[in-house]
Amino acid sequence: MDLIRKMENVSVLGAAGKMGSGILVLLSLEMAKLKIGKKEDKEFVLNAIDVSQSALNSLSGYVKSQLVKHGEKNIVELRNWYEDREDLIDNEEIISQFVYDVMEMIQTSTRIETAYSSQLIFEAIKEDKALKVKLFSQIKQNNPDAWFLTNTSSIPIGGIEKEAGLNGDIIGYHFYNPPVIQKLLEIIKTDNTNDDLAAFSIDLAKSMRKIIVQSRDIAGFIGNGHFMRDALYALNLAEELAKTEGWAKAFFLIDTISRDLLVRPMGIFQLLDYVGIDVARFILESMQPSFPNEKLSHTTLNELFDNEVKGGQFADGSQKNGIFKYQKGRITEVYDLKQAKYMVTESIEMDCAALLGELPTLKLYWKSIVRDVKKADHLKKFFNELHQMDSVGANLAIAYGKNSKAIGQMLVSTKVAASKEDVNTVMETGFFHAYGPINEYF
């Protein structure tokens, strides 16, 4: 199998979206290695396909900015690539030429027919199985040799493969957001994924310098398999607490515990806002058929959605209002589900602090601990102290940590993940947790 030939003509479906645009940049850099770095005497084409022409028009600015950043960080490599160009002297000239050469390989289109000439189809459209099947089957009928690499984060790949008639020519290639920065790549083979495609997907991921974790093809895979169940547990806690404290305090308190007492980069409800409550609901709906003995839904999520509390991000990356309102990334208001209005956090922070009760004397902050060489020692001391306490905050945090661990262990026991190390790698790398859920702390 001539893998360079596979890279000659590549299409990205949903290229103007948040995930698609990042995947497009990564692929453009891979093509640059071949075309400019290795001086492959071939025509390389990277098709950016999306339904929105205006979004495609805006895409070039993002891609150029990412190429400039890459060039600045890798100027020594670029100088080697362009060493035969005596007219390029300054770093700025070399980077400018690099951006120009890469952008020359990218073509935009709103027509799915453009993908008929591609050997590789990278898909990053919305989580809609029917739409994926429709597009893939259409491309396959017109291009029998195409390979499909889907960025789906929850839908079983085998189901898409069967309905689209792909006969082993598909693999799950789940990037984490944003793809250009995130190191993790979840790769999901079906029972039929052909060996050449599987080998290619690994080689490409390594070339992109990604950390590879392979997941079994079960809805939600490892990342969302843990995150969605973690969120449902938090919603159950908030629902119970809201009976006595009200929804605003319940949301704020559980979010604080999951962030500060579990030493995570953000609280569970802030993370739900980031992902989008509508997206979370869809992921859960996608997972439910595969787990008939679990209830993978929550009335609270549905009520928030019905009240137009959806979260997600604007095009510029800023956070939309969700369970919380934000100003420059800082939580300023909390939604009260019963009253159907937001409440200023200042009015509930002191009450929540009093309700939490006694907390460890050792103060740990995710930002400072995550890269600390003595991280394990600090975490052990912190959680040991937490276990000695009998406060509301400590008891809720310990129960939360134990549940998170149980979810991770379940993913291993059901063979969604091959090992506890794979579960921990996904949560530490993909979700930036300071430690994996399967640990000795709980």
C-alpha positions as CSV (number, residue, x, y, z in Angstrom):
1,M,0.0,0.0,0.0
2,D,1.5,3.3,-1.1
3,L,0.5,5.5,1.8
4,I,1.9,8.7,0.3
5,R,-0.5,8.1,-2.6
6,K,-3.3,8.1,0.0
7,M,-2.2,11.5,1.2
8,E,-2.2,13.1,-2.3
9,N,-5.9,14.0,-2.2
10,V,-7.6,14.3,1.2
11,S,-11.0,15.8,2.1
12,V,-12.2,17.1,5.5
13,L,-16.0,17.1,5.9
14,G,-17.2,19.8,8.3
15,A,-13.9,21.6,7.8
16,A,-15.1,25.0,8.9
17,G,-16.2,23.8,12.3
18,K,-14.2,23.9,15.5
19,M,-13.0,20.4,15.2
20,G,-12.8,20.3,11.5
21,S,-10.7,23.4,11.2
22,G,-8.2,22.0,13.6
23,I,-8.0,18.7,11.8
24,L,-7.6,20.6,8.6
25,V,-4.5,22.4,10.0
26,L,-3.0,19.1,11.2
27,L,-3.5,17.5,7.8
28,S,-2.0,20.5,6.0
29,L,1.1,20.2,8.2
30,E,1.4,16.5,7.3
31,M,1.1,17.3,3.6
32,A,3.7,20.0,4.1
33,K,6.1,17.4,5.4
34,L,5.7,15.4,2.2
35,K,5.5,18.2,-0.3
36,I,8.0,20.7,1.1
37,G,10.0,18.7,3.6
38,K,10.6,15.4,1.7
39,K,10.3,17.1,-1.8
40,E,7.8,14.6,-3.0
41,D,7.2,15.4,-6.7
42,K,3.4,15.1,-6.5
43,E,0.4,17.4,-6.4
44,F,-1.2,17.4,-3.0
45,V,-4.8,18.6,-2.6
46,L,-6.5,19.1,0.8
47,N,-10.3,19.8,0.3
48,A,-12.0,21.8,3.0
49,I,-15.7,20.9,2.6
50,D,-18.5,22.5,4.5
51,V,-22.1,23.5,3.9
52,S,-21.4,27.1,4.8
53,Q,-19.5,29.2,2.3
54,S,-19.2,32.1,4.7
55,A,-17.7,29.8,7.3
56,L,-15.2,28.5,4.7
57,N,-14.4,32.1,3.8
58,S,-13.4,32.7,7.4
59,L,-11.5,29.5,7.6
60,S,-8.4,30.7,5.8
61,G,-7.6,33.3,8.4
62,Y,-7.6,30.7,11.2
63,V,-5.5,28.2,9.1
64,K,-3.0,30.9,8.2
65,S,-2.6,32.0,11.9
66,Q,-2.0,28.4,12.9
67,L,0.6,27.9,10.2
68,V,2.4,31.1,11.3
69,K,2.5,29.8,14.9
70,H,3.8,26.5,13.7
71,G,6.5,28.2,11.5
72,E,7.7,30.3,14.4
73,K,8.0,27.3,16.7
74,N,9.7,25.2,14.0
75,I,11.8,27.7,12.2
76,V,15.0,25.5,12.2
77,E,13.1,22.8,10.4
78,L,11.6,25.2,7.9
79,R,15.1,26.6,7.2
80,N,16.2,23.1,6.3
81,W,13.2,22.6,4.1
82,Y,13.9,25.8,2.2
83,E,17.7,25.6,2.2
84,D,17.8,25.6,-1.6
85,R,16.0,28.9,-1.7
86,E,18.7,31.6,-1.7
87,D,16.1,34.3,-2.0
88,L,14.6,33.5,1.4
89,I,16.9,35.0,4.1
90,D,14.9,36.2,7.1
91,N,12.8,34.0,9.2
92,E,9.8,36.1,8.3
93,E,10.3,35.5,4.6
94,I,10.7,31.7,5.1
95,I,7.5,31.5,7.2
96,S,5.6,33.6,4.7
97,Q,6.7,31.3,1.9
98,F,5.7,28.3,4.0
99,V,2.2,29.7,4.7
100,Y,1.8,30.4,1.0
101,D,2.9,26.9,-0.1
102,V,0.6,25.2,2.3
103,M,-2.4,27.4,1.5
104,E,-1.8,26.5,-2.2
105,M,-2.7,22.9,-1.3
106,I,-6.0,23.8,0.3
107,Q,-9.2,24.1,-1.7
108,T,-12.6,25.0,-0.3
109,S,-15.9,23.6,-1.5
110,T,-19.6,23.3,-0.4
111,R,-20.1,20.3,-2.7
112,I,-19.9,16.7,-1.3
113,E,-18.9,15.6,-4.9
114,T,-15.5,17.2,-4.3
115,A,-14.7,14.3,-2.0
116,Y,-15.2,11.7,-4.7
117,S,-11.6,12.2,-5.9
118,S,-10.1,11.8,-2.3
119,Q,-8.4,8.7,-1.0
120,L,-8.9,9.8,2.6
121,I,-12.1,11.3,4.0
122,F,-11.8,12.9,7.5
123,E,-15.2,13.6,8.9
124,A,-15.9,16.2,11.6
125,I,-19.6,17.0,11.1
126,K,-22.2,17.1,13.9
127,E,-23.0,13.9,15.9
128,D,-25.8,12.8,13.5
129,K,-25.5,9.1,12.6
130,A,-28.0,9.3,9.7
131,L,-26.2,12.2,8.1
132,K,-22.8,10.5,8.4
133,V,-24.2,7.3,6.9
134,K,-25.8,9.3,4.0
135,L,-22.6,11.2,3.2
136,F,-20.3,8.2,3.6
137,S,-22.4,5.8,1.4
138,Q,-22.7,8.5,-1.3
139,I,-18.9,9.0,-1.4
140,K,-18.3,5.2,-1.2
141,Q,-20.6,4.5,-4.2
142,N,-18.6,7.0,-6.3
143,N,-15.2,6.2,-4.8
144,P,-14.9,2.6,-3.8
145,D,-11.2,2.9,-2.6
146,A,-11.8,5.8,-0.1
147,W,-10.9,5.4,3.5
148,F,-13.0,7.1,6.2
149,L,-11.6,8.5,9.5
150,T,-14.5,9.7,11.6
151,N,-14.2,12.1,14.5
152,T,-17.4,10.9,16.2
153,S,-17.1,11.0,19.9
154,S,-19.9,8.7,20.9
155,I,-21.6,6.9,18.0
156,P,-20.5,3.3,17.5
157,I,-18.3,3.1,14.4
158,G,-19.5,-0.4,13.5
159,G,-23.1,0.8,13.1
160,I,-22.0,3.5,10.7
161,E,-19.9,1.1,8.8
162,K,-22.7,-1.4,8.3
163,E,-25.4,1.1,7.3
164,A,-23.1,2.9,4.9
165,G,-21.7,-0.3,3.3
166,L,-18.0,0.6,4.0
167,N,-16.8,-3.0,4.3
168,G,-14.0,-2.3,6.8
169,D,-12.8,1.1,5.3
170,I,-13.6,3.2,8.3
171,I,-12.0,3.8,11.7
172,G,-12.8,6.1,14.6
173,Y,-10.3,8.9,14.8
174,H,-11.4,11.0,17.8
175,F,-9.5,14.2,18.3
176,Y,-9.9,16.2,21.4
177,N,-10.8,19.9,21.4
178,P,-8.8,21.9,20.1
179,P,-7.1,19.3,17.8
180,V,-4.1,21.5,17.1
181,I,-3.2,21.7,20.8
182,Q,-4.7,18.6,22.4
183,K,-2.2,15.7,22.4
184,L,-4.8,12.9,22.8
185,L,-6.2,10.9,19.9
186,E,-8.7,8.1,20.6
187,I,-8.5,5.5,17.8
188,I,-11.5,3.1,17.5
189,K,-11.4,0.1,15.2
190,T,-14.4,-2.0,14.3
191,D,-14.3,-5.8,14.0
192,N,-13.9,-5.3,10.3
193,T,-11.4,-2.4,10.0
194,N,-8.9,-3.3,7.4
195,D,-5.3,-3.8,8.5
196,D,-3.9,-1.2,6.1
197,L,-6.2,1.5,7.3
198,A,-5.5,0.6,11.0
199,A,-1.7,0.7,10.4
200,F,-2.0,4.0,8.5
201,S,-4.1,5.6,11.3
202,I,-1.4,4.7,13.8
203,D,1.5,6.0,11.6
204,L,-0.4,9.2,10.9
205,A,-1.1,9.8,14.6
206,K,2.5,9.3,15.5
207,S,3.6,11.7,12.7
208,M,1.2,14.2,14.3
209,R,2.9,13.5,17.6
210,K,-0.3,12.5,19.3
211,I,-0.7,10.3,22.3
212,I,-2.6,7.3,21.1
213,V,-5.2,5.4,23.1
214,Q,-7.2,2.7,21.4
215,S,-10.8,2.2,22.6
216,R,-13.2,-0.7,21.9
217,D,-16.0,0.3,19.6
218,I,-18.7,0.8,22.3
219,A,-20.8,4.0,22.4
220,G,-19.1,6.9,24.1
221,F,-15.7,5.1,24.0
222,I,-13.4,5.9,26.9
223,G,-13.6,9.7,27.1
224,N,-17.3,10.2,27.0
225,G,-17.9,6.9,28.6
226,H,-16.4,8.4,31.7
227,F,-17.4,12.0,31.4
228,M,-21.1,11.4,30.7
229,R,-21.5,9.1,33.7
230,D,-19.5,11.5,35.8
231,A,-21.8,14.3,34.8
232,L,-25.0,12.2,35.5
233,Y,-23.6,11.4,39.0
234,A,-23.1,15.1,39.6
235,L,-26.6,16.0,38.4
236,N,-28.0,13.4,40.8
237,L,-26.1,15.0,43.7
238,A,-27.3,18.4,42.7
239,E,-30.9,17.2,42.4
240,E,-30.8,15.8,45.9
241,L,-29.1,18.9,47.4
242,A,-31.5,21.2,45.6
243,K,-34.4,19.8,47.8
244,T,-33.0,21.7,50.8
245,E,-30.6,24.3,49.4
246,G,-32.2,25.3,46.1
247,W,-30.8,24.8,42.6
248,A,-28.4,27.7,42.5
249,K,-26.5,26.6,45.6
250,A,-26.7,23.0,44.5
251,F,-25.1,23.7,41.2
252,F,-22.5,26.0,42.7
253,L,-21.6,23.6,45.5
254,I,-21.2,20.4,43.4
255,D,-19.2,22.4,40.8
256,T,-16.9,23.7,43.5
257,I,-16.4,20.3,45.0
258,S,-15.6,18.6,41.7
259,R,-13.1,21.4,40.9
260,D,-11.4,22.3,44.2
261,L,-11.7,19.1,46.2
262,L,-11.0,16.8,43.3
263,V,-8.3,19.1,42.0
264,R,-9.6,19.4,38.5
265,P,-9.1,22.2,35.9
266,M,-12.8,23.1,36.0
267,G,-15.9,22.0,37.8
268,I,-18.2,19.4,36.3
269,F,-21.0,21.9,35.5
270,Q,-18.6,24.4,33.9
271,L,-17.3,21.5,31.8
272,L,-20.9,20.7,30.8
273,D,-21.3,24.4,29.8
274,Y,-18.1,24.2,27.8
275,V,-19.2,21.1,25.9
276,G,-22.8,22.3,25.6
277,I,-25.8,20.9,27.3
278,D,-27.4,20.2,24.0
279,V,-24.3,18.3,22.9
280,A,-24.3,16.3,26.2
281,R,-27.9,15.3,25.7
282,F,-27.2,14.1,22.2
283,I,-24.2,12.1,23.3
284,L,-26.3,10.4,26.0
285,E,-29.0,9.7,23.5
286,S,-26.4,8.1,21.2
287,M,-25.1,5.9,24.1
288,Q,-28.4,4.8,25.5
289,P,-29.2,2.0,23.0
290,S,-25.9,0.3,23.8
291,F,-26.6,0.3,27.5
292,P,-30.2,-0.8,28.0
293,N,-29.6,-1.5,31.7
294,E,-28.4,2.0,32.4
295,K,-30.4,5.3,32.5
296,L,-28.3,7.6,30.4
297,S,-30.4,10.7,30.6
298,H,-31.4,13.2,33.2
299,T,-34.5,15.3,33.7
300,T,-32.4,18.2,34.8
301,L,-30.5,18.3,31.5
302,N,-33.8,18.3,29.7
303,E,-35.3,21.0,31.8
304,L,-32.3,23.2,31.3
305,F,-32.4,22.7,27.6
306,D,-36.2,23.5,27.5
307,N,-35.4,26.7,29.3
308,E,-32.9,27.7,26.6
309,V,-29.9,27.1,29.0
310,K,-27.6,25.4,26.5
311,G,-24.0,26.5,27.0
312,G,-21.4,25.9,24.2
313,Q,-19.2,28.5,22.7
314,F,-19.5,31.5,20.3
315,A,-17.5,31.5,17.1
316,D,-14.7,33.4,18.8
317,G,-14.4,30.7,21.5
318,S,-16.0,32.7,24.3
319,Q,-18.4,30.9,26.5
320,K,-22.2,31.1,26.1
321,N,-24.4,31.2,29.1
322,G,-25.2,27.8,30.5
323,I,-25.7,26.6,34.1
324,F,-23.4,29.6,34.8
325,K,-22.9,33.0,33.3
326,Y,-19.4,34.1,32.6
327,Q,-17.4,37.3,32.4
328,K,-13.9,36.9,30.8
329,G,-14.0,33.2,31.8
330,R,-15.0,33.8,35.4
331,I,-18.3,32.5,36.8
332,T,-20.5,35.4,37.8
333,E,-24.0,34.0,38.0
334,V,-25.7,30.6,38.6
335,Y,-28.9,29.4,37.1
336,D,-31.7,28.5,39.5
337,L,-33.8,25.9,37.8
338,K,-36.9,26.3,40.0
339,Q,-37.0,30.1,39.7
340,A,-35.9,30.0,36.1
341,K,-33.5,32.8,36.5
342,Y,-29.8,33.5,37.2
343,M,-28.5,34.5,40.7
344,V,-25.3,36.4,41.3
345,T,-22.6,34.1,42.8
346,E,-21.7,36.7,45.5
347,S,-25.1,36.0,47.1
348,I,-24.4,32.3,47.5
349,E,-20.7,31.8,47.8
350,M,-20.6,32.4,51.6
351,D,-23.5,30.1,52.2
352,C,-21.8,27.4,50.1
353,A,-18.5,27.9,52.0
354,A,-20.3,27.4,55.3
355,L,-22.1,24.4,54.0
356,L,-18.9,22.7,52.8
357,G,-17.5,22.9,56.3
358,E,-14.0,21.8,57.3
359,L,-11.5,21.4,54.4
360,P,-7.9,20.2,54.2
361,T,-5.3,22.7,55.5
362,L,-3.1,21.9,52.5
363,K,-4.4,24.0,49.7
364,L,-4.0,22.4,46.3
365,Y,-4.7,24.2,43.0
366,W,-4.9,22.3,39.7
367,K,-2.9,24.9,37.8
368,S,0.1,24.7,40.1
369,I,-0.1,20.9,40.9
370,V,-0.6,19.5,37.4
371,R,3.0,19.8,36.3
372,D,4.6,19.6,39.8
373,V,7.3,16.8,39.9
374,K,6.1,16.0,43.5
375,K,2.4,15.9,42.4
376,A,1.8,12.4,43.6
377,D,3.1,13.2,47.1
378,H,1.0,16.4,47.4
379,L,-2.1,14.6,46.2
380,K,-1.6,11.7,48.6
381,K,-1.2,14.1,51.5
382,F,-4.3,16.2,50.4
383,F,-6.6,13.2,50.0
384,N,-5.4,11.5,53.2
385,E,-6.4,14.6,55.1
386,L,-9.7,14.8,53.3
387,H,-10.5,11.2,54.4
388,Q,-10.0,12.1,58.0
389,M,-12.7,14.8,57.9
390,D,-16.4,14.4,58.5
391,S,-17.6,17.6,56.8
392,V,-20.3,17.9,54.1
393,G,-17.7,18.9,51.5
394,A,-15.2,16.1,52.4
395,N,-17.9,13.4,52.4
396,L,-19.3,14.5,49.1
397,A,-15.8,14.8,47.5
398,I,-14.8,11.3,48.7
399,A,-18.0,9.8,47.4
400,Y,-17.5,11.6,44.1
401,G,-14.0,10.3,43.8
402,K,-15.0,6.8,44.6
403,N,-17.8,7.0,41.9
404,S,-15.3,8.3,39.4
405,K,-13.0,5.4,40.1
406,A,-15.9,2.9,39.8
407,I,-16.7,4.3,36.3
408,G,-13.1,3.9,35.2
409,Q,-13.0,0.3,36.6
410,M,-16.2,-0.5,34.8
411,L,-14.7,0.7,31.5
412,V,-11.8,-1.7,32.0
413,S,-13.9,-4.6,33.2
414,T,-16.3,-4.3,30.2
415,K,-13.2,-4.0,27.9
416,V,-14.1,-0.6,26.5
417,A,-10.5,0.2,27.7
418,A,-7.7,-2.3,27.5
419,S,-6.2,-1.2,30.9
420,K,-6.6,1.3,33.7
421,E,-3.6,3.1,32.2
422,D,-5.6,3.8,29.1
423,V,-8.5,5.2,31.1
424,N,-6.2,7.4,33.1
425,T,-4.3,8.6,30.0
426,V,-7.6,9.7,28.4
427,M,-8.7,11.6,31.5
428,E,-5.3,13.1,32.2
429,T,-4.5,14.0,28.6
430,G,-7.9,14.6,27.0
431,F,-9.6,16.2,30.0
432,F,-6.4,17.6,31.6
433,H,-7.1,15.9,35.0
434,A,-4.2,16.0,37.4
435,Y,-4.6,12.3,38.0
436,G,-6.5,9.4,36.6
437,P,-9.8,8.2,38.1
438,I,-8.4,4.7,38.8
439,N,-6.0,5.6,41.7
440,E,-5.1,4.9,45.3
441,Y,-6.6,8.1,46.6
442,F,-10.2,6.8,46.9
